[in-house]
Structures are given as structure tokens and as C-alpha cells.
């Protein structure tokens, strides 16, 4: 019979003896090869247990960016994957990575120091990430004379903290990692303690869920080898499935019946959590990767707006309004954080006001997605409640989200169908909708050129409207400043207004610095295909500084104007604009003629 696989995470403050305790556990459990044991012996011949599993020091010496160090080992009772994360606050993202799949957390406390701010931070993260079983290892008991009173005091204090965080399954064990007391072998130094050793508890603690959830299987692959076989492959994340069971395909909501359960060794009569199988259905339905097969009598819901805890993992800050790729299981959509409700001080649990999230910050945020995702709260299902945010420019994972609940407006606000659409409105005006997006440094001539283009189109009988960046800030965007977060929100609002105007059949001219490529890309994607023209008014910094019509560059150089694009705030040049205007070589009138000629067939 296969032994259980248990995933562990170890948490502890710096110098609490975590590496020594883990090394002693591996050594005394017989999980260390002889050649490795020989390599860590000191000059006296005694092993240095801390060197068996000190990923932090080893990687520091090699200059490697710290991630998570893993170690597989087996005992007579179970198989283990042990994840060791750095104890420093700046490595919050590393602990989140490890805790997201852990069954058990070993929280280490130095008996001489008691609970520290790091203890509270680690325990909060353990609770947030859904680890419900905690082993409190009160270490270095040999240095406090094996004091039962001190142990009881630490255990009581920690249980009070755990209760505050919702951690109800806490077992406290007095240990000495250096001497090996109560790690694998029972200690003779603590006759007052009659509980299990650390390894005994790890091997025997019950990992079964009290109430197994209903059937859930995200579709990872659709098999179509021939016309007679159409199977849907995936890993079951909860529940049991049998041939004949009624399933619901989400998000489509279509019902179907299981025909076969196909596995590597042949057909199965039932399958459960953790098994990778292929299901065939008696009904021919349109099922795709990213869909979910669920019990028909207990399906999860779908929504496009959520409240979630977001753990930020990137050096560049989270900017509300910026579009990110959002991945939940095998489903992928585009979405954005619309609002940061607050940031969490993970040591005091105090909510703090925040406009952005920086590296290792955790915030409670509202997310809006371009399409619904099938989900369950993270507290119910890690698989259907945990998502990641991916930067669309670099394709790097920049954040992790833990869904709390769907926002009510996700279900209550519905799209209202209109009898008069954009095609009818454009036809009435005898033109095609178009958005001309002028981008470039301040002083490059965007508004001057856009105004000339607007006059020409108006003179030709076209229905137009111009959205100038400065003008919009007098009304709609008067509450926004010039931080990166405010610039993102500024462009998001302008984009939505331009889209509504295009839906009204207008030719819309937008003149805005729009310094970030991500927001210009977002603006293009919000418009109908072929109805967005990016016009890069390209003028070198020295040219626009020499012009300095508004005196803004002079103020920025003097330090009287902060967050000014081109000076102390970046401008990301378009890599492949639809139209590039050399503002240093062309007059505004010549630029206008070139643009009119380029768009003549599109309006």
C-alpha cells in the first residue's frame, strides 16, 4: 500500500535553530546518505546538522536569488516533501510559494525568546494560505534547563495567537534540535512531557478532511484521437466520480453523464482526489481546456469580480487599473485590480491605507476580470480559490491572489442589450468609428497636431471629438495626481470614455502622454479590432526641453515638479506604432497631412 505524501513547511525567525532542527530530523530519521553525512562532520568528528539543510546560507554564498529549498525524504510511516523558506521579512513571497501547497506547518520558537514578531507574521501567512495543522516546536529547551513552566507559557501564548488567526489544530512539542531531544527519539531530560516526538506526530497526524467536498476536475486537455473517442483529461481536486454520475460543465452550465473513467492501467470504476484521469461523457458537448467538470447537484459559481487577498511578488509595484493575465487552474483571462481596500501589516494584522502594493506586500483588493471564472473561496478550495497574476509584457508571475468571495455586483450588474447599436450610429453619420491615440513626451506637439487633424476631419463633414489629457484632468480626472498608479488610472478612464464615444460612431482623437506600454496596449484591446491607431509623436528629450512651452521641464529640473515624464518618471517608447511622426523634422501641418492620408481608407 502506498504511503501518504505529506507536504511540510518550516517557519522560524533567524537564529531560532531551524536548520539544525531540520538537519537533526533528517539525520535521526535515517534520511541522510553516508557520503553526505561524512561531508558535514566538523574537525572533532561530530556532524554539523545545520549544514544538512541550510539552503539560505548555501545560496547566499553562491549569489543565487533565494527561492524555496525542498527536500524529499521517507520514513517507515510516510513520504515527506519538506520546504524550508528564509525567515527574513523580505522573503514573504517565498514563504507564500511553499505554504500554498503545505499540509502541515512546523513553527519554530526559541525557548529563550518566546514569541517574536516573526512568529506572528509566519503564523498569519500560514493561516492565510490555508494550512490548518500547526506543530509548534519550542526549540533550545536544553538552554533553559528544560523548564516546563516556560514551555507551558510559550504554548499558551501561541495558542491564543493561533485562535486569533483561526488556527485550531496546534500541537506543541519541547525539543532540542542540537541534542536531538524529542525530534525522533524521546527525551530523558523532560520527564514531565509524555506526548509524541516530532517525527511520531508527523507520521501519525490525521490529514483527512472532515467533510470531503463534491466532485471537481478542471479540464487540462481535450483528447480527440479519433471520431469514436472524445475524452477530457485532468486531475481531480475533490470528490469521487463514477460512471453514470451526473456532471455539470462550467462555465457553460450544460449537464452531462459520465460514460467511462480512463486511466493508464485501464478503465476505473471510480476515481478520487489527486488522480489524473480522462473522462468520457455520454453526451457530445463543447468542452475546452479551462472548463470545469463538477457534480451536477453541487456546482460552484462563476463570477468576474472578486475580493481577494493579493500577495505581491514583483519588484515593480502593483498598479490598480493595469491589465494583467489572471490564471486560475487551467483557465486564463485578462483582469485588473480596480481597488486596493487596504494593505495588511502582517505582524500586527492592522489594515493600512495603500494606493499600490510593493514587493512582499499583502493587500485586500477588488479584482475585475474580462470574463467569468469558475471559483470557490480559497478557504473552501485552494485549487479553485487561488489565482496568479502575470505581467503581460514580461510573462512573469507578479502576484498571487486568494479569493475571499465574489462581489455582489458581479451577479447583480448585467449588460443591457440596446436596440440601436454602434453600427447603426456610425451608419447615420456615414463614417466608421476610429480612435486616433496620440502619444509622446510633454511638448512633443501631440495636442497641436491632433487639433489640426480634428479641424480637417470636421471640415470634411466627419463627426469627431477630441479628448485632451490636460482638459480631461480639469473634470473627470481632477482627483488624480501623477504617480504611476494615478497615470494608469488616468489612461484607464480616458480609454473607457473613448470606447463609449467610438460606440456612438464618432472618430475620437486622444492626446495624452500615456507613458506606459501596458496601458496603450490595454487601450487598443478595449476598442473593436482595427479601430485603434497609435500615433507616436516622436521628439527627443532635448528638443521638447528646448521648447518647454509650459515651463514644466524647467520646474522638473529644479525639483519643483516631481513625477514628470522624461525627467524622474519613465516614458516607454512605442516599439511598433501604427504611425510615427518625426516631430523634430515635420511641421505640425505636414504631420497632419501625413495622418489624414494614412487614415483616409479607415473612416
C-alpha positions as CSV (number, residue, x, y, z in Angstrom):
1,X,0.0,0.0,0.0
2,X,1.3,3.4,-0.9
3,X,2.4,5.6,2.0
4,X,0.8,9.1,2.4
5,X,2.7,12.0,0.9
6,X,2.8,14.9,3.4
7,X,4.0,18.4,2.5
8,X,5.7,20.3,5.2
9,X,6.8,23.9,5.6
10,X,9.1,25.1,8.3
11,X,8.8,28.6,9.7
12,X,11.1,30.3,12.1
13,X,12.9,33.5,12.9
14,X,16.6,34.0,12.2
15,X,18.8,32.1,14.6
16,X,16.0,30.1,16.1
17,X,17.8,26.9,15.1
18,X,15.6,25.9,12.2
19,X,18.4,24.5,10.0
20,X,19.8,22.5,12.9
21,X,16.4,21.1,13.8
22,X,15.7,20.0,10.2
23,X,19.2,18.6,9.8
24,X,18.7,16.5,13.1
25,X,15.3,15.3,11.9
26,X,16.8,14.1,8.6
27,X,19.8,12.5,10.3
28,X,17.9,10.7,13.0
29,X,15.2,9.6,10.6
30,X,17.8,7.9,8.5
31,X,17.2,10.2,5.5
32,X,20.9,11.3,5.1
33,X,23.2,9.3,2.8
34,X,26.6,8.3,4.4
35,X,28.6,10.3,2.0
36,X,26.6,13.5,2.8
37,X,26.9,12.8,6.5
38,X,30.7,12.5,6.2
39,X,30.9,15.8,4.3
40,X,29.3,17.8,7.2
41,X,31.5,16.5,10.0
42,X,33.4,19.1,11.9
43,X,37.1,18.8,12.9
44,X,36.0,17.0,16.1
45,X,34.2,14.4,14.1
46,X,30.7,15.5,15.2
47,X,28.2,16.3,12.5
48,X,27.1,19.9,11.9
49,X,23.4,19.3,11.5
50,X,22.7,22.9,10.4
51,X,24.7,22.2,7.2
52,X,22.4,19.4,6.1
53,X,19.6,21.7,5.1
54,X,20.7,25.3,5.3
55,X,19.5,26.5,1.9
56,X,19.7,30.2,2.8
57,X,23.4,30.3,3.6
58,X,24.3,28.0,0.8
59,X,22.5,30.1,-1.8
60,X,23.8,33.3,-0.3
61,X,27.4,32.1,-0.7
62,X,26.7,31.3,-4.4
63,X,24.9,34.6,-5.0
64,X,21.7,33.0,-6.0
65,X,18.3,34.7,-5.6
66,X,16.6,32.9,-2.7
67,X,13.5,30.9,-3.6
68,X,12.4,27.8,-1.7
69,X,14.6,24.8,-0.7
70,X,12.9,21.4,-0.9
71,X,13.9,18.1,0.5
72,X,12.2,14.7,-0.2
73,X,12.6,12.0,2.5
74,X,10.8,8.9,3.6
75,X,10.2,7.1,6.9
76,X,8.5,3.9,7.8
77,X,5.2,5.7,8.1
78,X,5.1,8.3,5.4
79,X,6.7,10.1,2.5
80,X,7.5,13.8,3.0
81,X,8.3,16.9,1.0
82,X,9.9,19.5,3.3
83,X,10.0,23.1,2.2
84,X,12.4,25.4,4.0
85,X,11.9,29.2,3.5
86,X,14.1,32.1,4.7
87,X,12.9,33.6,7.9
88,X,13.6,37.2,6.9
89,X,10.6,39.5,6.3
90,X,11.8,40.4,2.7
91,X,11.2,36.8,1.7
92,X,7.4,36.8,2.3
93,X,6.8,35.7,-1.3
94,X,9.0,32.7,-0.8
95,X,7.0,31.5,2.2
96,X,3.8,32.0,0.3
97,X,5.0,29.8,-2.5
98,X,5.8,27.0,-0.1
99,X,2.8,27.3,2.2
100,X,0.3,27.3,-0.7
101,X,0.6,23.5,-1.1
102,X,1.6,22.6,2.5
103,X,-0.4,20.2,4.7
104,X,1.5,21.0,7.9
105,X,3.5,23.9,9.2
106,X,6.3,23.5,11.7
107,X,6.5,26.8,13.5
108,X,9.8,27.1,15.4
109,X,10.2,29.2,18.5
110,X,13.4,29.8,20.5
111,X,12.6,28.9,24.1
112,X,14.8,31.7,25.4
113,X,13.0,34.4,23.3
114,X,9.4,33.2,23.2
115,X,7.0,34.6,20.5
116,X,8.5,37.2,18.2
117,X,7.0,39.5,15.6
118,X,8.3,37.0,13.0
119,X,6.3,34.3,14.7
120,X,3.2,36.3,14.3
121,X,4.0,37.1,10.7
122,X,4.7,33.5,9.8
123,X,1.6,32.3,11.6
124,X,-0.6,34.8,9.8
125,X,0.8,33.6,6.4
126,X,0.2,30.0,7.4
127,X,-3.4,30.8,8.3
128,X,-3.9,32.9,5.1
129,X,-2.6,30.2,2.9
130,X,-4.9,27.6,4.3
131,X,-2.5,25.5,6.4
132,X,-4.7,24.3,9.3
133,X,-2.3,21.9,11.1
134,X,0.5,23.5,13.1
135,X,3.3,21.8,15.0
136,X,4.8,24.3,17.5
137,X,8.4,23.2,18.1
138,X,9.7,25.0,21.2
139,X,13.4,24.7,20.4
140,X,16.6,25.0,22.5
141,X,14.9,23.7,25.6
142,X,18.4,22.5,26.8
143,X,19.4,26.2,27.1
144,X,16.5,27.0,29.6
145,X,17.0,24.0,31.9
146,X,14.1,22.0,30.4
147,X,11.7,24.4,32.2
148,X,8.1,23.1,32.0
149,X,6.8,26.4,33.2
150,X,8.5,28.3,30.4
151,X,7.3,25.7,27.8
152,X,3.7,25.9,29.1
153,X,3.8,29.7,28.9
154,X,5.0,29.7,25.3
155,X,2.5,27.1,24.3
156,X,-0.4,29.1,25.9
157,X,0.7,32.3,24.3
158,X,0.9,30.7,20.9
159,X,-2.5,29.0,21.2
160,X,-4.0,32.4,21.9
161,X,-2.3,33.8,18.8
162,X,-3.5,30.8,16.8
163,X,-7.1,31.2,17.9
164,X,-7.0,34.8,16.8
165,X,-5.8,33.7,13.4
166,X,-8.3,30.8,13.1
167,X,-5.7,28.1,13.6
168,X,-7.5,25.4,15.6
169,X,-5.2,22.4,15.3
170,X,-2.0,23.2,17.2
171,X,0.3,20.7,18.9
172,X,3.3,21.9,21.0
173,X,6.4,19.8,21.5
174,X,9.5,20.7,23.5
175,X,12.6,19.9,21.5
176,X,16.4,20.4,21.3
177,X,17.5,20.3,17.7
178,X,21.1,20.3,18.6
179,X,20.9,17.4,21.1
180,X,18.0,15.6,19.3
181,X,15.6,15.6,22.3
182,X,12.1,14.7,21.1
183,X,13.0,15.1,17.5
184,X,13.0,11.4,16.6
185,X,13.9,9.8,19.9
186,X,12.1,10.5,23.1
187,X,14.0,12.7,25.6
188,X,15.0,11.6,29.1
189,X,15.5,15.2,30.1
190,X,11.8,16.0,30.1
191,X,10.0,13.5,32.3
192,X,7.1,15.9,32.5
193,X,6.4,15.6,28.8
194,X,4.6,12.5,27.7
195,X,3.4,13.5,24.2
196,X,4.7,12.3,20.8
197,X,8.1,13.2,19.4
198,X,8.2,15.5,16.4
199,X,8.6,12.6,13.9
200,X,5.9,10.5,15.7
201,X,3.4,13.3,15.3
202,X,4.3,13.9,11.7
203,X,3.9,10.2,10.9
204,X,0.5,9.8,12.7
205,X,-1.4,13.1,12.5
206,X,-4.6,12.7,10.6
207,X,-4.6,14.6,7.3
208,X,-8.1,13.6,6.1
209,X,-10.6,16.4,5.6
210,X,-13.6,16.2,7.9
211,X,-16.1,16.5,5.1
212,X,-14.8,15.7,1.6
213,X,-16.1,18.2,-1.0
214,X,-18.2,17.5,-4.1
215,X,-16.6,16.4,-7.3
216,X,-14.4,18.9,-9.1
217,X,-12.0,18.4,-12.1
218,X,-10.5,21.2,-14.1
219,X,-10.1,20.2,-17.8
220,X,-6.4,20.4,-18.7
221,X,-6.6,18.6,-22.1
222,X,-9.2,17.5,-24.6
223,X,-8.3,14.2,-26.3
224,X,-9.7,13.7,-29.8
225,X,-7.5,10.9,-31.2
226,X,-10.4,9.6,-33.4
227,X,-14.1,10.1,-34.0
228,X,-15.0,7.3,-31.6
229,X,-13.2,8.7,-28.6
230,X,-13.5,12.1,-27.0
231,X,-12.1,12.4,-23.6
232,X,-11.5,15.2,-21.1
233,X,-8.2,14.9,-19.1
234,X,-7.4,16.5,-15.8
235,X,-6.5,15.9,-12.1
236,X,-9.4,15.5,-9.7
237,X,-9.1,18.1,-7.0
238,X,-12.0,16.9,-4.8
239,X,-14.8,14.4,-4.6
240,X,-15.4,11.0,-6.1
241,X,-16.6,10.3,-9.7
242,X,-18.1,7.1,-11.1
243,X,-19.6,6.0,-14.4
244,X,-23.2,7.1,-14.6
245,X,-22.6,10.2,-12.4
246,X,-24.3,13.5,-13.5
247,X,-21.9,16.3,-14.1
248,X,-22.2,19.9,-15.0
249,X,-19.8,21.6,-17.4
250,X,-18.8,25.1,-16.3
251,X,-19.0,27.9,-17.1
252,X,-21.4,26.9,-19.9
253,X,-23.8,25.2,-17.4
254,X,-24.5,22.2,-19.6
255,X,-25.3,18.9,-17.9
256,X,-23.8,15.5,-18.9
257,X,-23.3,12.0,-17.7
258,X,-20.0,10.1,-17.1
259,X,-19.5,7.2,-19.5
260,X,-16.0,6.0,-18.7
261,X,-13.1,6.8,-16.4
262,X,-9.9,6.1,-18.4
263,X,-6.6,5.8,-16.7
264,X,-3.1,4.5,-17.6
265,X,-3.8,1.0,-16.4
266,X,-7.3,0.8,-17.9
267,X,-10.8,1.8,-17.0
268,X,-11.7,2.5,-13.4
269,X,-14.9,2.0,-11.5
270,X,-14.3,5.2,-9.5
271,X,-11.6,7.9,-9.1
272,X,-10.9,10.5,-6.4
273,X,-8.8,13.4,-5.3
274,X,-5.2,13.6,-6.7
275,X,-5.8,11.1,-9.5
276,X,-5.2,12.1,-13.1
277,X,-7.8,10.6,-15.4
278,X,-9.6,11.1,-18.6
279,X,-13.4,11.2,-18.5
280,X,-15.7,10.4,-21.5
281,X,-19.3,11.6,-21.5
282,X,-22.4,10.0,-22.9
283,X,-23.3,13.4,-24.4
284,X,-21.3,15.3,-27.1
285,X,-20.7,18.7,-25.6
286,X,-18.3,21.6,-26.4
287,X,-15.8,21.2,-23.6
288,X,-12.5,23.1,-23.7
289,X,-9.3,23.4,-21.7
290,X,-10.0,25.7,-18.7
291,X,-13.6,24.4,-18.2
292,X,-14.6,22.6,-15.0
293,X,-16.4,19.3,-14.6
294,X,-18.4,19.4,-11.4
295,X,-21.0,17.4,-9.6
296,X,-24.3,18.5,-11.2
297,X,-26.1,18.7,-7.8
298,X,-23.4,20.9,-6.2
299,X,-21.7,23.1,-8.8
300,X,-19.5,26.0,-7.9
301,X,-20.4,29.5,-9.1
302,X,-18.8,31.7,-11.7
303,X,-18.1,35.4,-11.4
304,X,-16.0,38.2,-12.9
305,X,-15.5,40.4,-9.9
306,X,-13.9,39.3,-6.6
307,X,-12.5,40.4,-3.3
308,X,-9.2,38.7,-2.7
309,X,-6.0,38.9,-0.7
310,X,-3.2,39.6,-3.1
311,X,0.4,38.9,-2.3
312,X,2.7,41.0,-4.5
313,X,5.8,39.2,-5.7
314,X,7.4,41.7,-8.2
315,X,9.9,44.5,-7.8
316,X,7.7,46.8,-9.8
317,X,4.6,47.8,-7.8
318,X,1.0,46.6,-8.4
319,X,-0.8,49.4,-10.1
320,X,-4.6,49.4,-9.9
321,X,-6.2,49.7,-13.4
322,X,-3.3,48.0,-15.1
323,X,-4.3,44.8,-17.1
324,X,-2.7,41.6,-16.0
325,X,-3.1,38.0,-17.2
326,X,-5.1,36.2,-14.5
327,X,-4.7,32.4,-14.3
328,X,-6.9,30.1,-12.1
329,X,-6.2,26.4,-12.6
330,X,-6.2,25.8,-16.3
331,X,-8.4,28.9,-17.1
332,X,-6.8,32.1,-18.2
333,X,-8.4,35.6,-18.7
334,X,-7.3,39.2,-18.5
335,X,-8.1,41.3,-15.5
336,X,-7.1,44.2,-13.3
337,X,-7.1,45.2,-9.7
338,X,-9.7,48.0,-9.5
339,X,-9.2,49.0,-5.9
340,X,-6.8,48.3,-3.0
341,X,-9.1,48.2,0.0
342,X,-6.2,48.2,2.4
343,X,-2.7,46.7,2.9
344,X,-2.1,44.3,5.8
345,X,0.6,44.8,8.4
346,X,1.4,41.1,8.8
347,X,2.9,41.5,12.2
348,X,0.1,43.4,13.8
349,X,-2.7,42.5,11.4
350,X,-3.5,46.2,11.3
351,X,-5.1,47.4,8.0
352,X,-3.1,50.2,6.3
353,X,-4.3,52.6,3.6
354,X,-2.4,52.0,0.3
355,X,-2.6,53.1,-3.3
356,X,-0.2,50.4,-4.6
357,X,1.4,47.2,-3.3
358,X,5.2,46.8,-3.2
359,X,7.3,43.7,-3.2
360,X,6.1,41.3,-0.4
361,X,3.1,43.4,0.5
362,X,-0.3,41.7,1.1
363,X,-3.4,43.7,0.4
364,X,-7.2,43.1,0.3
365,X,-8.1,44.0,-3.3
366,X,-11.1,44.1,-5.7
367,X,-10.4,42.4,-9.0
368,X,-12.4,42.8,-12.2
369,X,-12.0,40.2,-15.0
370,X,-12.8,40.4,-18.7
371,X,-14.6,37.0,-18.5
372,X,-16.1,35.0,-15.6
373,X,-14.1,32.3,-13.9
374,X,-15.5,29.3,-12.1
375,X,-14.3,29.6,-8.5
376,X,-14.7,28.7,-4.8
377,X,-13.4,30.8,-1.9
378,X,-9.8,29.9,-1.1
379,X,-10.9,28.8,2.4
380,X,-13.0,26.1,0.7
381,X,-10.7,25.1,-2.2
382,X,-7.1,26.1,-2.7
383,X,-7.3,24.9,-6.3
384,X,-10.4,26.9,-7.2
385,X,-9.7,29.8,-4.9
386,X,-6.0,30.5,-5.7
387,X,-5.0,32.5,-8.7
388,X,-1.9,34.1,-10.1
389,X,-1.3,37.5,-11.8
390,X,1.1,37.5,-14.8
391,X,2.7,40.6,-16.3
392,X,1.6,40.8,-19.9
393,X,4.9,42.4,-21.1
394,X,7.4,40.0,-19.4
395,X,5.2,36.9,-18.9
396,X,6.5,36.8,-15.3
397,X,4.3,35.9,-12.3
398,X,4.0,39.1,-10.3
399,X,1.3,38.2,-7.7
400,X,-0.8,35.6,-6.1
401,X,-4.5,36.0,-5.2
402,X,-6.6,34.2,-2.6
403,X,-10.3,34.7,-3.4
404,X,-12.4,35.6,-0.4
405,X,-15.8,36.0,-2.2
406,X,-17.5,37.3,-5.4
407,X,-18.6,40.9,-5.3
408,X,-22.4,41.3,-5.4
409,X,-22.2,43.5,-8.4
410,X,-20.7,40.6,-10.3
411,X,-24.1,38.9,-10.3
412,X,-26.4,41.9,-10.0
413,X,-24.9,44.2,-12.7
414,X,-25.9,42.7,-16.1
415,X,-25.2,44.0,-19.6
416,X,-28.3,45.7,-21.0
417,X,-29.0,45.0,-24.7
418,X,-29.7,48.1,-26.8
419,X,-31.7,48.2,-30.0
420,X,-29.6,50.9,-31.5
421,X,-26.0,49.8,-31.8
422,X,-22.7,51.2,-32.8
423,X,-23.1,50.1,-36.4
424,X,-26.4,51.9,-36.7
425,X,-25.0,55.1,-35.1
426,X,-21.9,55.0,-37.4
427,X,-24.1,54.5,-40.5
428,X,-26.2,57.5,-39.6
429,X,-23.0,59.6,-39.5
430,X,-21.8,58.0,-42.8
431,X,-18.4,57.1,-41.3
432,X,-16.6,54.3,-39.5
433,X,-15.7,54.7,-35.8
434,X,-12.0,55.2,-35.1
435,X,-9.8,56.1,-32.2
436,X,-6.6,58.1,-33.0
437,X,-4.3,57.8,-30.0
438,X,-1.5,60.5,-29.9
439,X,1.3,59.6,-27.5
440,X,4.7,61.2,-26.8
441,X,6.6,63.4,-24.4
442,X,5.1,66.6,-23.0
443,X,5.8,69.3,-25.5
444,X,6.3,66.9,-28.5
445,X,3.3,68.6,-30.2
446,X,0.6,65.9,-29.7
447,X,-2.3,68.3,-28.9
448,X,-1.2,70.7,-31.7
449,X,-1.2,68.0,-34.3
450,X,-4.3,66.3,-33.0
451,X,-6.2,69.7,-33.1
452,X,-5.2,70.2,-36.7
453,X,-6.3,66.7,-37.6
454,X,-9.6,67.3,-35.8
455,X,-10.2,70.5,-37.7
456,X,-9.5,68.8,-41.1
457,X,-11.9,65.9,-40.3
458,X,-14.6,68.3,-39.1
459,X,-14.3,70.4,-42.2
460,X,-14.7,67.2,-44.3
461,X,-18.1,66.6,-42.5
462,X,-16.8,64.0,-40.1
463,X,-18.3,63.6,-36.6
464,X,-15.3,63.9,-34.2
465,X,-14.4,64.6,-30.6
466,X,-11.0,65.3,-29.1
467,X,-10.0,64.1,-25.6
468,X,-7.0,66.2,-24.5
469,X,-5.1,64.9,-21.5
470,X,-4.9,68.2,-19.7
471,X,-8.6,69.1,-20.4
472,X,-9.8,65.7,-19.0
473,X,-7.9,66.4,-15.8
474,X,-10.0,69.5,-15.2
475,X,-13.1,67.4,-14.8
476,X,-13.3,63.6,-15.0
477,X,-9.8,63.0,-13.7
478,X,-9.4,66.1,-11.5
479,X,-8.9,63.7,-8.5
480,X,-5.8,62.1,-10.0
481,X,-2.1,63.1,-9.5
482,X,0.9,62.0,-11.4
483,X,2.2,58.9,-9.6
484,X,2.5,55.8,-11.6
485,X,-0.8,54.5,-10.1
486,X,-2.6,57.7,-10.9
487,X,-1.2,57.7,-14.5
488,X,-2.6,54.2,-15.0
489,X,-6.0,55.2,-13.7
490,X,-5.9,58.3,-15.8
491,X,-5.4,56.3,-19.0
492,X,-8.0,53.7,-18.0
493,X,-10.7,56.3,-17.6
494,X,-9.8,58.1,-20.9
495,X,-9.8,54.7,-22.6
496,X,-13.4,53.9,-21.4
497,X,-14.6,57.3,-22.4
498,X,-13.0,56.9,-25.9
499,X,-14.6,53.5,-26.2
500,X,-18.1,54.8,-25.4
501,X,-17.6,57.6,-28.0
502,X,-16.5,55.1,-30.6
503,X,-19.6,53.1,-29.8
504,X,-21.5,56.3,-30.6
505,X,-20.0,56.2,-34.1
506,X,-17.5,59.0,-33.5
507,X,-13.9,59.5,-34.6
508,X,-12.2,60.1,-31.3
509,X,-8.8,61.8,-31.0
510,X,-7.0,61.2,-27.8
511,X,-3.9,63.3,-26.9
512,X,-2.2,62.0,-23.8
513,X,1.3,61.3,-22.8
514,X,0.3,57.7,-21.8
515,X,3.8,56.8,-20.8
516,X,3.4,53.1,-20.2
517,X,3.2,50.5,-23.0
518,X,0.9,48.3,-20.9
519,X,-1.9,50.9,-20.8
520,X,-1.5,51.8,-24.5
521,X,-1.9,48.1,-25.2
522,X,-4.9,47.9,-22.9
523,X,-6.5,50.9,-24.8
524,X,-6.0,49.1,-28.1
525,X,-7.6,45.9,-26.8
526,X,-10.6,47.8,-25.4
527,X,-11.5,49.0,-28.9
528,X,-13.0,47.0,-31.7
529,X,-10.5,45.3,-34.0
530,X,-9.0,47.7,-36.5
531,X,-10.4,50.8,-34.8
532,X,-7.4,51.9,-32.9
533,X,-4.5,53.9,-34.4
534,X,-1.4,54.5,-32.2
535,X,0.3,57.7,-33.4
536,X,3.7,58.3,-31.8
537,X,4.7,61.9,-31.9
538,X,8.4,61.3,-31.6
539,X,10.5,64.2,-30.3
540,X,13.9,63.8,-28.5
541,X,14.0,65.0,-24.9
542,X,16.5,67.8,-25.8
543,X,14.0,69.1,-28.3
544,X,11.0,69.2,-26.0
545,X,13.1,70.7,-23.2
546,X,14.3,73.4,-25.6
547,X,10.6,74.2,-26.5
548,X,9.3,73.9,-22.9
549,X,6.1,75.8,-23.9
550,X,4.5,75.4,-20.4
551,X,7.7,75.8,-18.4
552,X,7.3,72.3,-16.9
553,X,10.7,70.9,-17.8
554,X,12.3,73.9,-16.0
555,X,10.3,73.2,-12.9
556,X,11.1,69.5,-13.0
557,X,14.8,70.1,-13.4
558,X,14.7,72.5,-10.4
559,X,12.9,69.9,-8.3
560,X,9.7,71.9,-8.1
561,X,7.7,69.3,-10.1
562,X,8.0,65.6,-9.3
563,X,7.0,62.5,-11.2
564,X,7.5,64.4,-14.5
565,X,7.7,62.1,-17.6
566,X,11.1,62.1,-19.2
567,X,12.8,63.5,-16.1
568,X,12.1,61.5,-13.0
569,X,9.3,59.3,-14.4
570,X,9.8,56.9,-17.4
571,X,8.4,57.1,-20.9
572,X,8.2,53.7,-22.6
573,X,8.6,54.4,-26.3
574,X,6.2,52.6,-28.7
575,X,8.1,49.7,-30.3
576,X,5.8,49.5,-33.4
577,X,3.3,52.4,-33.6
578,X,0.8,52.5,-36.4
579,X,2.1,56.0,-37.4
580,X,5.3,57.6,-36.3
581,X,5.7,61.3,-36.6
582,X,9.2,62.8,-36.5
583,X,8.2,65.9,-34.6
584,X,11.7,67.4,-35.0
585,X,11.6,67.1,-38.8
586,X,8.0,67.8,-39.7
587,X,5.9,70.8,-39.1
588,X,2.5,70.3,-37.4
589,X,0.8,70.9,-40.7
590,X,3.0,68.3,-42.5
591,X,2.3,65.8,-39.7
592,X,-1.5,66.5,-40.1
593,X,-1.3,65.8,-43.8
594,X,0.5,62.5,-43.3
595,X,-2.0,61.3,-40.7
596,X,-5.0,62.3,-42.8
597,X,-3.5,60.3,-45.8
598,X,-2.8,57.3,-43.6
599,X,-6.4,57.0,-42.2
600,X,-8.3,58.0,-45.3
601,X,-9.4,54.5,-46.1
602,X,-10.3,53.7,-42.5
603,X,-13.0,56.3,-41.9
